[in-house]
């Protein structure tokens, strides 16, 4: 079955997480993704661990499927010349070096635009290519702090926390994926490529949404509220007799149904709690009633009661529970690929479900340089003699 990006050639000059996540999504959707890595060392994440599976990093394998790997020693002139030829044949180039690094290689945007006017050049960096902080490095931890997300995460009486997964990296990868798709669509109309300047900080600012709206409306920065919502209640985590559940009452009708499920119909008519605005203003009084009531039943008892009256709710599951969840498995969100060294490896699946041109995990995460000679033959029609010459010159 065809995929939406069949025939699109992607030169992946990224490492760690934001860039590889983007190019993994492109590969899942059918693009021929060629991952350019340093000889011997490769992507930094090849060394992230433990855990390792037969010497292969679980971290690396989690975001580098559906790609092929080529090694190029970009300190060597023949390797740079080869990179130039690859750029000439590519549809998309994705890189996440610090601003100025590609210019140092001799392949800044102005240069590659002249080499290949149809090329879409996606540059992912911490702070973008303009502004006073453009030269600063950007890692997920730093960007979550600089972008305000950490100030909103954690116990209100404790220190700020980053989100438990690397969401600044992942969101930047998703945004880059969207930008590339937009640029590919624009190219069908103009025939020209363009540059995508994707700053991780920009993505975090965009994610602030209603939290930024609160600041714009009041002039006051929202503060950490744990698992409570600043403008909706009850919309939070509750402790039950045997664990924790999340409960989301998104409107007043749901609130009245929750009161019925709790066997407390008078809560719904209490003048402090009749409307969401009143509940938000009196959230502490409401919590003093809800919290002890929740402790009286198990998670399963509450979930059955709440779902029975249409209240969105669910357990807080561990990563392991999620990865074995029947709903997750039914949606093919865990798939197995055969890796040449690690054997059968489970990876997360493709979240975007297209009816006519679905994506799929097509290749296992590559060994370092596993496809070098094949790529040079496929993309550049190099002969075995030419490949051997580059190997002897130390370019590969």
C-alpha positions in Angstrom: 0.0 0.0 0.0 1.4 3.4 -0.9 2.4 6.0 1.7 1.9 9.7 1.5 5.6 10.5 1.3 6.7 7.8 -1.0 9.5 9.1 -3.3 10.5 11.9 -1.0 14.2 11.9 -0.2 15.2 13.2 3.2 18.8 13.9 4.3 18.8 13.6 8.1 21.7 15.5 9.7 20.2 15.5 13.1 21.0 13.8 16.4 19.7 13.3 19.9 15.8 13.7 20.0 14.0 16.7 18.4 15.5 16.1 14.9 15.4 12.3 14.9 11.8 12.4 16.1 10.9 14.5 13.1 12.7 12.4 10.6 11.3 9.2 12.1 7.8 10.5 11.5 8.8 11.3 7.9 10.2 7.8 7.4 7.1 6.2 8.9 5.1 8.1 6.3 7.1 6.7 3.4 10.1 9.1 2.9 13.5 7.6 2.2 15.3 9.0 5.2 19.1 8.8 5.1 20.7 9.5 8.5 24.1 11.1 8.2 26.3 10.1 11.1 29.9 10.5 12.3 32.1 7.5 11.6 32.8 5.4 14.7 30.7 7.5 17.1 27.4 8.2 15.3 24.5 9.9 16.9 25.2 10.9 20.5 22.3 8.8 21.6 24.0 5.6 20.5 25.9 5.9 23.8 22.9 6.9 25.9 22.2 4.1 28.5 21.8 1.7 30.0 19.7 0.0 29.0 21.4 -1.5 26.0 20.1 -4.5 24.0 23.1 -6.5 22.7 25.1 -3.3 22.7 22.4 -1.1 21.0 21.0 1.8 23.0 17.3 1.6 23.8 17.1 5.4 23.6 18.6 5.5 20.1 16.3 2.7 18.8 13.2 4.5 20.2 13.5 7.3 17.7 15.5 6.1 14.7 13.4 3.4 13.0 12.3 3.8 9.3 15.7 5.2 8.4 19.0 4.2 6.7 22.4 5.2 8.1 25.4 6.5 6.2 28.7 7.7 7.8 30.5 10.8 6.5 33.6 12.3 8.0 32.8 15.9 7.5 36.3 17.0 8.3 37.4 15.4 5.1 37.1 17.2 1.7 35.8 14.1 -0.2 33.1 13.6 2.4 32.0 17.3 2.1 31.9 16.9 -1.7 29.8 13.7 -1.3 27.5 15.6 1.1 27.1 18.3 -1.6 26.0 15.7 -4.1 23.5 14.1 -1.7 22.0 17.6 -1.1 21.6 18.1 -4.8 19.4 15.0 -5.0 17.4 15.5 -1.8 13.9 16.9 -1.3 14.4 17.7 2.3 17.4 18.4 4.6 16.8 18.4 8.3 19.6 19.6 10.7 19.7 20.5 14.4 23.3 21.8 14.8 23.9 25.1 16.6 23.3 28.1 14.2 26.3 28.7 12.0 27.5 25.0 12.0 26.1 24.3 8.5 27.8 27.5 7.2 31.0 26.1 8.7 30.6 23.0 6.6 30.1 25.2 3.6 26.4 24.3 3.4 24.4 27.2 4.8 21.0 27.8 3.3 22.1 30.3 0.7 24.6 27.7 -0.6 22.2 24.8 -0.6 19.5 26.9 -2.2 21.9 27.5 -5.1 22.7 23.8 -5.3 19.1 22.7 -5.2 16.4 25.3 -5.5 13.7 22.8 -4.7 15.3 21.7 -1.4 13.4 22.2 1.8 15.9 23.1 4.5 14.6 22.5 8.0 16.9 23.9 10.8 15.9 23.0 14.4 17.7 24.9 17.2 17.1 25.8 20.8 16.3 29.5 20.3 15.9 29.9 16.5 18.3 31.7 14.1 17.4 35.3 15.1 17.3 37.2 18.4 19.8 37.8 21.2 20.0 34.1 22.3 20.3 32.6 18.8 23.8 31.3 19.5 23.0 29.5 22.7 22.7 25.7 22.8 19.3 24.3 23.5 18.6 21.1 25.3 15.2 19.9 26.4 15.8 20.6 30.1 17.0 24.1 29.4 14.1 24.9 27.0 11.4 23.6 29.4 12.8 26.1 32.0 13.3 29.0 29.6 9.9 28.4 28.0 7.9 28.6 31.3 6.7 25.0 31.4 8.8 24.0 34.3 7.5 27.0 36.3 4.0 25.4 35.9 5.0 21.8 36.8 5.2 20.3 40.2 3.8 20.8 43.7 2.8 24.4 44.5 4.9 24.2 47.7 7.9 22.5 46.1 10.5 23.2 43.4 9.7 23.5 39.7 9.9 20.3 37.6 10.4 19.4 34.0 7.8 17.2 32.4 8.7 13.5 32.8 9.4 12.9 29.1 11.4 15.2 26.9 8.4 17.1 25.7 10.3 20.2 24.5 12.3 18.0 22.1 9.3 15.9 21.0 7.0 18.9 20.4 9.8 20.6 18.4 10.1 17.4 16.3 6.3 17.4 15.7 6.3 21.1 14.7 9.3 20.5 12.4 7.4 17.6 10.8 4.4 19.9 10.2 6.6 22.6 8.8 8.2 20.2 6.3 4.8 19.0 5.2 3.6 22.6 4.7 6.7 23.4 2.7 6.3 20.3 0.5 2.7 21.3 -0.2 3.8 24.9 -1.0 6.4 23.5 -3.4 3.8 21.7 -5.4 2.4 25.2 -6.1 5.6 27.3 -6.4 8.2 24.7 -7.5 10.6 26.1 -5.0 11.9 24.9 -1.7 12.3 27.2 1.4 14.0 27.4 4.8 12.2 26.4 8.0 13.7 28.1 11.1 12.3 26.0 14.0 13.2 27.2 17.5 12.4 24.9 20.4 11.7 28.0 22.6 9.1 29.2 20.1 7.3 25.8 20.4 7.2 26.1 24.1 5.7 29.6 24.0 3.1 28.3 21.5 2.2 25.6 24.0 1.5 28.0 26.8 -1.9 28.8 25.3 -4.4 29.6 28.1 -1.5 30.0 30.6 -0.2 32.8 28.6 -3.8 34.0 28.2 -4.1 34.3 32.0 -1.0 36.4 32.1 -2.2 38.6 29.2 -5.5 39.1 30.9 -4.3 39.8 34.5 -0.6 40.8 34.3 0.1 38.0 36.8 2.1 34.9 35.9 0.2 31.7 36.7 1.9 29.6 39.4 2.3 25.8 39.9 -0.9 24.1 41.0 0.1 20.5 41.0 -2.4 18.5 39.1 -5.2 21.1 39.4 -6.4 23.2 36.5 -6.3 27.0 36.9 -9.7 27.6 35.3 -11.7 24.4 35.7 -12.5 22.3 38.8 -12.8 19.5 39.6 -10.2 18.7 36.9 -7.4 17.0 38.7 -5.9 13.9 40.4 -7.5 12.3 43.3 -6.2 9.6 45.7 -8.5 6.6 46.0 -8.2 3.7 48.5 -5.7 1.8 46.3 -4.1 4.4 43.9 -4.7 7.6 41.9 -7.2 8.5 39.2 -7.7 11.6 37.1 -11.2 13.2 37.0 -12.1 15.8 34.4 -15.4 17.7 34.9 -15.5 19.9 31.9 -18.9 21.5 32.5 -21.6 22.1 35.0 -23.7 19.1 33.8 -20.8 16.8 34.5 -20.4 18.3 37.9 -24.0 17.5 38.8 -23.5 13.9 37.5 -20.3 13.6 39.7 -22.4 14.6 42.7 -24.9 11.9 42.0 -22.1 9.3 41.5 -20.6 10.3 44.8 -24.0 10.1 46.6 -23.9 13.8 47.4 -26.6 15.6 45.5 -26.6 18.6 47.8 -23.1 19.5 46.6 -24.6 20.4 43.2 -27.0 22.9 44.8 -24.4 24.5 47.2 -24.2 28.1 46.2 -20.3 27.8 46.3 -20.2 25.1 43.7 -23.2 25.6 41.3 -21.1 26.9 38.4 -17.5 26.3 37.3 -16.6 29.9 38.1 -17.9 29.5 41.6 -16.1 26.2 42.0 -12.8 27.7 40.9 -13.2 30.5 43.4 -14.0 28.0 46.2 -11.7 25.2 45.1 -10.2 24.7 48.5 -13.6 24.2 50.1 -14.5 21.8 47.3 -11.3 19.8 47.7 -12.0 19.4 51.5 -15.2 17.6 50.5 -14.0 15.6 47.5 -10.7 14.3 48.8 -12.0 12.3 51.8 -14.9 11.0 49.7 -12.5 9.7 47.0 -10.6 7.7 49.6 -13.7 5.7 50.5 -13.6 3.7 47.2 -11.0 1.9 45.0 -9.9 3.2 41.7 -12.0 0.6 39.8 -15.1 1.4 41.9 -14.8 5.1 41.2 -14.1 4.6 37.5 -17.1 2.4 37.1 -19.3 4.9 38.9 -18.0 8.0 37.1 -17.9 6.5 33.6 -21.4 5.3 34.2 -22.7 8.9 34.4 -20.4 10.2 31.6 -17.6 11.7 33.6 -14.2 11.4 31.9 -11.8 9.7 34.2 -8.9 7.2 34.2 -6.1 5.6 36.2 -2.6 7.0 36.3 -0.7 4.2 34.6 2.9 3.3 34.7 4.8 3.2 31.4 4.8 -0.6 31.5 1.0 -0.6 32.0 0.6 1.7 29.0 2.7 -0.4 26.8 0.6 -3.5 27.6 -2.7 -1.8 27.6 -5.3 -3.6 25.4 -6.5 -0.2 23.9 -2.9 0.7 23.0 -2.2 -2.7 21.5 -5.5 -2.7 19.6 -4.4 0.6 17.9 -1.0 -0.9 16.9 0.8 1.6 19.1 3.4 -1.0 20.0 5.0 -2.9 17.1 7.9 -5.3 16.8 10.8 -4.9 14.4 13.7 -7.3 13.8 17.0 -5.6 14.4 20.2 -7.1 13.0 21.9 -7.0 16.4 19.3 -6.5 19.1 16.8 -9.1 17.6 13.1 -8.5 18.1 12.7 -4.9 19.3 9.4 -3.3 20.4 8.9 0.3 19.5 6.0 2.7 19.7 3.7 2.8 16.6 2.5 5.4 14.2 -0.1 7.7 15.9 -1.6 9.2 12.7 -4.0 6.7 11.2 -4.7 7.4 7.5 -7.4 5.3 5.8 -6.0 5.2 2.3 -2.3 5.8 2.6 -1.3 4.7 6.1 2.1 5.0 7.5 4.1 2.1 9.0 7.3 1.2 10.7 9.2 0.0 7.7 12.8 -0.4 8.9 14.5 -1.3 12.2 16.8 1.4 13.7 19.9 1.2 11.6 23.4 0.1 12.7 26.0 2.8 12.4 26.8 3.2 8.7 24.9 0.1 7.9 23.6 1.4 4.5 26.5 3.6 3.4 27.4 1.8 0.2 23.7 1.2 -0.7 22.8 4.9 -0.3 25.8 6.0 -2.4 24.7 3.7 -5.1 20.9 4.5 -4.8 21.2 8.3 -4.5 24.4 9.0 -6.5 24.8 6.0 -8.7 28.3 5.5 -7.4 30.3 2.5 -8.6 31.8 0.1 -6.1 35.2 1.5 -7.1 34.1 5.0 -6.2 32.8 3.9 -2.8 36.1 2.0 -2.1 38.1 5.2 -3.0 36.1 7.2 -0.5 36.6 4.5 2.2 40.3 4.5 1.6 40.4 8.3 1.8 38.7 8.3 5.2 35.6 10.0 4.0 33.2 7.3 5.1 
